[in-house]
Amino acid sequence: MKKSVLTRYRVMAYVTGVLLVLLTFGMIGKYVLDLNGAADFTRVVSIAHGWLYVVYLIFAFDLGSKAKWPVGKQLWVLLAGTVPTAAFFVERRISRELEGRTAGDAPAPVKA
C-alpha cells in the first residue's frame, strides 16, 4: 500500500473532525446560547462537512480495502467522522497501525 493512501485518509480525517467540532459549537451557539449569526455559520459548516464527509468516506473505504480490514473495523473507521472528536482518535490509532505497512511513493533503490 502506498503512503499517499494513508496521507489522503489522514488529511480528510482531520478536516472532517475539525468541521464536526465547529458544527457542534455552531449548534450550541444556535440552540443553547441563541447567538446572532450562529444559524448562518451552522448552515455553511454543515454543508461543508456533509460534502467533505463523502470524500472522507471514499478515502477511508479505499484505505480499508487496501489494508484488507474486516467489515466491522471498516464501519468503525467510516463512522468516526460522525462523532465529534472521534475522527482524531481513530486517525491516530489507524496511522500508528499502518505506518509500518506503507511503502513510500519513491521506488526502492536498485542494487547493482
PyMOL commands that place a pseudoatom at each C-alpha (Angstrom):
pseudoatom trace, name=CA, resn=MET, resi=1, chain=A, elem=C, hetatm=0, pos=[0.000, 0.000, 0.000]
pseudoatom trace, name=CA, resn=LYS, resi=2, chain=A, elem=C, hetatm=0, pos=[1.303, 3.435, -0.890]
pseudoatom trace, name=CA, resn=LYS, resi=3, chain=A, elem=C, hetatm=0, pos=[1.916, 6.043, 1.765]
pseudoatom trace, name=CA, resn=SER, resi=4, chain=A, elem=C, hetatm=0, pos=[-0.234, 8.519, -0.210]
pseudoatom trace, name=CA, resn=VAL, resi=5, chain=A, elem=C, hetatm=0, pos=[-3.340, 6.410, 0.533]
pseudoatom trace, name=CA, resn=LEU, resi=6, chain=A, elem=C, hetatm=0, pos=[-2.746, 6.811, 4.265]
pseudoatom trace, name=CA, resn=THR, resi=7, chain=A, elem=C, hetatm=0, pos=[-1.912, 10.515, 3.869]
pseudoatom trace, name=CA, resn=ARG, resi=8, chain=A, elem=C, hetatm=0, pos=[-5.162, 11.209, 1.986]
pseudoatom trace, name=CA, resn=TYR, resi=9, chain=A, elem=C, hetatm=0, pos=[-7.127, 9.488, 4.714]
pseudoatom trace, name=CA, resn=ARG, resi=10, chain=A, elem=C, hetatm=0, pos=[-5.295, 11.377, 7.469]
pseudoatom trace, name=CA, resn=VAL, resi=11, chain=A, elem=C, hetatm=0, pos=[-5.918, 14.779, 5.864]
pseudoatom trace, name=CA, resn=MET, resi=12, chain=A, elem=C, hetatm=0, pos=[-9.604, 14.079, 5.385]
pseudoatom trace, name=CA, resn=ALA, resi=13, chain=A, elem=C, hetatm=0, pos=[-9.939, 12.697, 8.919]
pseudoatom trace, name=CA, resn=TYR, resi=14, chain=A, elem=C, hetatm=0, pos=[-8.569, 15.952, 10.330]
pseudoatom trace, name=CA, resn=VAL, resi=15, chain=A, elem=C, hetatm=0, pos=[-10.698, 18.114, 8.025]
pseudoatom trace, name=CA, resn=THR, resi=16, chain=A, elem=C, hetatm=0, pos=[-13.828, 16.133, 8.853]
pseudoatom trace, name=CA, resn=GLY, resi=17, chain=A, elem=C, hetatm=0, pos=[-13.032, 16.188, 12.567]
pseudoatom trace, name=CA, resn=VAL, resi=18, chain=A, elem=C, hetatm=0, pos=[-12.419, 19.950, 12.672]
pseudoatom trace, name=CA, resn=LEU, resi=19, chain=A, elem=C, hetatm=0, pos=[-15.593, 20.692, 10.730]
pseudoatom trace, name=CA, resn=LEU, resi=20, chain=A, elem=C, hetatm=0, pos=[-17.624, 18.445, 13.004]
pseudoatom trace, name=CA, resn=VAL, resi=21, chain=A, elem=C, hetatm=0, pos=[-16.277, 20.172, 16.113]
pseudoatom trace, name=CA, resn=LEU, resi=22, chain=A, elem=C, hetatm=0, pos=[-17.068, 23.562, 14.549]
pseudoatom trace, name=CA, resn=LEU, resi=23, chain=A, elem=C, hetatm=0, pos=[-20.540, 22.324, 13.684]
pseudoatom trace, name=CA, resn=THR, resi=24, chain=A, elem=C, hetatm=0, pos=[-21.043, 21.203, 17.279]
pseudoatom trace, name=CA, resn=PHE, resi=25, chain=A, elem=C, hetatm=0, pos=[-20.022, 24.641, 18.557]
pseudoatom trace, name=CA, resn=GLY, resi=26, chain=A, elem=C, hetatm=0, pos=[-22.306, 26.246, 15.977]
pseudoatom trace, name=CA, resn=MET, resi=27, chain=A, elem=C, hetatm=0, pos=[-25.252, 24.152, 17.106]
pseudoatom trace, name=CA, resn=ILE, resi=28, chain=A, elem=C, hetatm=0, pos=[-24.592, 25.059, 20.737]
pseudoatom trace, name=CA, resn=GLY, resi=29, chain=A, elem=C, hetatm=0, pos=[-24.439, 28.714, 19.747]
pseudoatom trace, name=CA, resn=LYS, resi=30, chain=A, elem=C, hetatm=0, pos=[-27.609, 28.444, 17.701]
pseudoatom trace, name=CA, resn=TYR, resi=31, chain=A, elem=C, hetatm=0, pos=[-29.837, 26.415, 20.008]
pseudoatom trace, name=CA, resn=VAL, resi=32, chain=A, elem=C, hetatm=0, pos=[-28.427, 26.868, 23.507]
pseudoatom trace, name=CA, resn=LEU, resi=33, chain=A, elem=C, hetatm=0, pos=[-26.899, 30.350, 23.508]
pseudoatom trace, name=CA, resn=ASP, resi=34, chain=A, elem=C, hetatm=0, pos=[-29.197, 31.847, 20.827]
pseudoatom trace, name=CA, resn=LEU, resi=35, chain=A, elem=C, hetatm=0, pos=[-26.311, 33.764, 19.218]
pseudoatom trace, name=CA, resn=ASN, resi=36, chain=A, elem=C, hetatm=0, pos=[-26.852, 36.036, 16.241]
pseudoatom trace, name=CA, resn=GLY, resi=37, chain=A, elem=C, hetatm=0, pos=[-25.178, 34.650, 13.132]
pseudoatom trace, name=CA, resn=ALA, resi=38, chain=A, elem=C, hetatm=0, pos=[-24.946, 31.128, 14.508]
pseudoatom trace, name=CA, resn=ALA, resi=39, chain=A, elem=C, hetatm=0, pos=[-27.631, 29.926, 12.097]
pseudoatom trace, name=CA, resn=ASP, resi=40, chain=A, elem=C, hetatm=0, pos=[-25.666, 31.124, 9.047]
pseudoatom trace, name=CA, resn=PHE, resi=41, chain=A, elem=C, hetatm=0, pos=[-22.420, 29.718, 10.446]
pseudoatom trace, name=CA, resn=THR, resi=42, chain=A, elem=C, hetatm=0, pos=[-24.087, 26.377, 11.152]
pseudoatom trace, name=CA, resn=ARG, resi=43, chain=A, elem=C, hetatm=0, pos=[-25.588, 26.223, 7.666]
pseudoatom trace, name=CA, resn=VAL, resi=44, chain=A, elem=C, hetatm=0, pos=[-22.239, 26.842, 5.951]
pseudoatom trace, name=CA, resn=VAL, resi=45, chain=A, elem=C, hetatm=0, pos=[-20.287, 24.439, 8.159]
pseudoatom trace, name=CA, resn=SER, resi=46, chain=A, elem=C, hetatm=0, pos=[-22.916, 21.701, 7.891]
pseudoatom trace, name=CA, resn=ILE, resi=47, chain=A, elem=C, hetatm=0, pos=[-22.882, 21.848, 4.089]
pseudoatom trace, name=CA, resn=ALA, resi=48, chain=A, elem=C, hetatm=0, pos=[-19.069, 21.796, 4.009]
pseudoatom trace, name=CA, resn=HIS, resi=49, chain=A, elem=C, hetatm=0, pos=[-18.932, 18.921, 6.488]
pseudoatom trace, name=CA, resn=GLY, resi=50, chain=A, elem=C, hetatm=0, pos=[-21.542, 16.954, 4.545]
pseudoatom trace, name=CA, resn=TRP, resi=51, chain=A, elem=C, hetatm=0, pos=[-19.703, 17.159, 1.235]
pseudoatom trace, name=CA, resn=LEU, resi=52, chain=A, elem=C, hetatm=0, pos=[-16.266, 16.605, 2.726]
pseudoatom trace, name=CA, resn=TYR, resi=53, chain=A, elem=C, hetatm=0, pos=[-17.548, 13.677, 4.784]
pseudoatom trace, name=CA, resn=VAL, resi=54, chain=A, elem=C, hetatm=0, pos=[-18.409, 11.973, 1.489]
pseudoatom trace, name=CA, resn=VAL, resi=55, chain=A, elem=C, hetatm=0, pos=[-14.800, 12.479, 0.379]
pseudoatom trace, name=CA, resn=TYR, resi=56, chain=A, elem=C, hetatm=0, pos=[-13.662, 11.118, 3.766]
pseudoatom trace, name=CA, resn=LEU, resi=57, chain=A, elem=C, hetatm=0, pos=[-15.845, 8.041, 3.234]
pseudoatom trace, name=CA, resn=ILE, resi=58, chain=A, elem=C, hetatm=0, pos=[-14.271, 7.406, -0.161]
pseudoatom trace, name=CA, resn=PHE, resi=59, chain=A, elem=C, hetatm=0, pos=[-10.706, 7.759, 1.138]
pseudoatom trace, name=CA, resn=ALA, resi=60, chain=A, elem=C, hetatm=0, pos=[-11.393, 5.713, 4.285]
pseudoatom trace, name=CA, resn=PHE, resi=61, chain=A, elem=C, hetatm=0, pos=[-13.037, 2.952, 2.255]
pseudoatom trace, name=CA, resn=ASP, resi=62, chain=A, elem=C, hetatm=0, pos=[-10.085, 2.963, -0.166]
pseudoatom trace, name=CA, resn=LEU, resi=63, chain=A, elem=C, hetatm=0, pos=[-7.661, 2.688, 2.745]
pseudoatom trace, name=CA, resn=GLY, resi=64, chain=A, elem=C, hetatm=0, pos=[-9.658, -0.091, 4.378]
pseudoatom trace, name=CA, resn=SER, resi=65, chain=A, elem=C, hetatm=0, pos=[-9.924, -2.113, 1.202]
pseudoatom trace, name=CA, resn=LYS, resi=66, chain=A, elem=C, hetatm=0, pos=[-6.185, -1.827, 0.530]
pseudoatom trace, name=CA, resn=ALA, resi=67, chain=A, elem=C, hetatm=0, pos=[-5.392, -2.692, 4.170]
pseudoatom trace, name=CA, resn=LYS, resi=68, chain=A, elem=C, hetatm=0, pos=[-7.826, -5.652, 3.928]
pseudoatom trace, name=CA, resn=TRP, resi=69, chain=A, elem=C, hetatm=0, pos=[-9.739, -4.732, 7.072]
pseudoatom trace, name=CA, resn=PRO, resi=70, chain=A, elem=C, hetatm=0, pos=[-12.709, -6.789, 8.261]
pseudoatom trace, name=CA, resn=VAL, resi=71, chain=A, elem=C, hetatm=0, pos=[-16.139, -5.206, 7.790]
pseudoatom trace, name=CA, resn=GLY, resi=72, chain=A, elem=C, hetatm=0, pos=[-16.520, -4.248, 11.465]
pseudoatom trace, name=CA, resn=LYS, resi=73, chain=A, elem=C, hetatm=0, pos=[-13.285, -2.294, 11.525]
pseudoatom trace, name=CA, resn=GLN, resi=74, chain=A, elem=C, hetatm=0, pos=[-14.155, -0.632, 8.221]
pseudoatom trace, name=CA, resn=LEU, resi=75, chain=A, elem=C, hetatm=0, pos=[-17.514, 0.525, 9.607]
pseudoatom trace, name=CA, resn=TRP, resi=76, chain=A, elem=C, hetatm=0, pos=[-15.846, 1.781, 12.791]
pseudoatom trace, name=CA, resn=VAL, resi=77, chain=A, elem=C, hetatm=0, pos=[-13.478, 3.964, 10.745]
pseudoatom trace, name=CA, resn=LEU, resi=78, chain=A, elem=C, hetatm=0, pos=[-16.244, 5.169, 8.421]
pseudoatom trace, name=CA, resn=LEU, resi=79, chain=A, elem=C, hetatm=0, pos=[-18.488, 6.215, 11.311]
pseudoatom trace, name=CA, resn=ALA, resi=80, chain=A, elem=C, hetatm=0, pos=[-15.677, 8.060, 13.106]
pseudoatom trace, name=CA, resn=GLY, resi=81, chain=A, elem=C, hetatm=0, pos=[-16.491, 11.146, 11.033]
pseudoatom trace, name=CA, resn=THR, resi=82, chain=A, elem=C, hetatm=0, pos=[-19.942, 11.391, 12.609]
pseudoatom trace, name=CA, resn=VAL, resi=83, chain=A, elem=C, hetatm=0, pos=[-18.928, 11.656, 16.283]
pseudoatom trace, name=CA, resn=PRO, resi=84, chain=A, elem=C, hetatm=0, pos=[-17.237, 14.899, 17.385]
pseudoatom trace, name=CA, resn=THR, resi=85, chain=A, elem=C, hetatm=0, pos=[-13.501, 14.334, 18.087]
pseudoatom trace, name=CA, resn=ALA, resi=86, chain=A, elem=C, hetatm=0, pos=[-13.706, 10.593, 17.273]
pseudoatom trace, name=CA, resn=ALA, resi=87, chain=A, elem=C, hetatm=0, pos=[-12.011, 11.121, 13.901]
pseudoatom trace, name=CA, resn=PHE, resi=88, chain=A, elem=C, hetatm=0, pos=[-8.879, 12.404, 15.652]
pseudoatom trace, name=CA, resn=PHE, resi=89, chain=A, elem=C, hetatm=0, pos=[-8.545, 9.361, 17.900]
pseudoatom trace, name=CA, resn=VAL, resi=90, chain=A, elem=C, hetatm=0, pos=[-9.372, 6.840, 15.194]
pseudoatom trace, name=CA, resn=GLU, resi=91, chain=A, elem=C, hetatm=0, pos=[-6.969, 8.523, 12.743]
pseudoatom trace, name=CA, resn=ARG, resi=92, chain=A, elem=C, hetatm=0, pos=[-4.112, 8.350, 15.255]
pseudoatom trace, name=CA, resn=ARG, resi=93, chain=A, elem=C, hetatm=0, pos=[-4.744, 4.683, 16.005]
pseudoatom trace, name=CA, resn=ILE, resi=94, chain=A, elem=C, hetatm=0, pos=[-5.031, 3.734, 12.330]
pseudoatom trace, name=CA, resn=SER, resi=95, chain=A, elem=C, hetatm=0, pos=[-1.922, 5.720, 11.411]
pseudoatom trace, name=CA, resn=ARG, resi=96, chain=A, elem=C, hetatm=0, pos=[0.177, 4.009, 14.073]
pseudoatom trace, name=CA, resn=GLU, resi=97, chain=A, elem=C, hetatm=0, pos=[-1.106, 0.636, 12.944]
pseudoatom trace, name=CA, resn=LEU, resi=98, chain=A, elem=C, hetatm=0, pos=[-0.402, 1.191, 9.250]
pseudoatom trace, name=CA, resn=GLU, resi=99, chain=A, elem=C, hetatm=0, pos=[2.808, 3.254, 9.274]
pseudoatom trace, name=CA, resn=GLY, resi=100, chain=A, elem=C, hetatm=0, pos=[4.965, 0.151, 9.142]
pseudoatom trace, name=CA, resn=ARG, resi=101, chain=A, elem=C, hetatm=0, pos=[2.926, -1.367, 6.332]
pseudoatom trace, name=CA, resn=THR, resi=102, chain=A, elem=C, hetatm=0, pos=[3.033, 1.583, 3.954]
pseudoatom trace, name=CA, resn=ALA, resi=103, chain=A, elem=C, hetatm=0, pos=[5.604, 1.906, 1.233]
pseudoatom trace, name=CA, resn=GLY, resi=104, chain=A, elem=C, hetatm=0, pos=[6.972, 5.287, 0.237]
pseudoatom trace, name=CA, resn=ASP, resi=105, chain=A, elem=C, hetatm=0, pos=[5.970, 6.794, -3.086]
pseudoatom trace, name=CA, resn=ALA, resi=106, chain=A, elem=C, hetatm=0, pos=[9.574, 6.756, -4.291]
pseudoatom trace, name=CA, resn=PRO, resi=107, chain=A, elem=C, hetatm=0, pos=[10.784, 3.493, -5.808]
pseudoatom trace, name=CA, resn=ALA, resi=108, chain=A, elem=C, hetatm=0, pos=[13.274, 1.460, -3.808]
pseudoatom trace, name=CA, resn=PRO, resi=109, chain=A, elem=C, hetatm=0, pos=[16.919, 1.783, -4.881]
pseudoatom trace, name=CA, resn=VAL, resi=110, chain=A, elem=C, hetatm=0, pos=[18.169, -0.998, -7.123]
pseudoatom trace, name=CA, resn=LYS, resi=111, chain=A, elem=C, hetatm=0, pos=[21.265, -2.903, -6.001]
pseudoatom trace, name=CA, resn=ALA, resi=112, chain=A, elem=C, hetatm=0, pos=[23.958, -3.349, -8.601]
for i in range(1, 112): cmd.bond("trace and resi %d" % i, "trace and resi %d" % (i + 1))
show_as sticks, trace
zoom trace
